[in-house]
């Protein structure tokens, strides 16, 4: 999608620009083109794996997820043991009556249904928490970039990932290192307060 937009922008710039010198490509100096548009990019993979807030939030999220998975596995194991015990009793005529066997079977089915509902609730909760985490990170980064850009004056800050839309760029276009450094400095300051 971004590639399509970029092509459309280049198309418009090409056909609406100055026609006197159409054979000359825009010259790039650092991160500024001849027409004055400053374009840079941030590698989101690198940013998120090195931004301390992202690392801490991700670790806390994974810890919660593991705790939920452990709880679910314990309940599933208990249910499995109960089902095996039921099967053993059934095979050995261990029930006093058919009604008791049916009641035990129904209890296992009910527990299984509750376990499935718990699993679904946990999955939904995890997805919501992950969405909240992503939103918090996005807001933190975009808020920072707004302030950062007051100093730098970029017209466009693109985001890319490994094998993303930016396949090649001159070294001056990648501001990831500086953004990570400053984000972490700001985050450490807030933590210290």
Secondary structure, DSSP 8 states (H G I E B T S, - for coil): -HHHHHHHHHHHHHHHS-STTTTS---EETTEETT--BEEEEEHHHHHHH-HHHHHHHHHHHHHHHHHHHHHHHHHHHHHHHHHHHHHHHHTT--SSHHHHHHHHHHHHHHHHHHHHHHHHHHHHHHHHHHHHHHHHHHHHHHHHHHHHHHH--SEEEEE-TTSS-----GGGB-HHHHHHHHHHHHHHHHH-
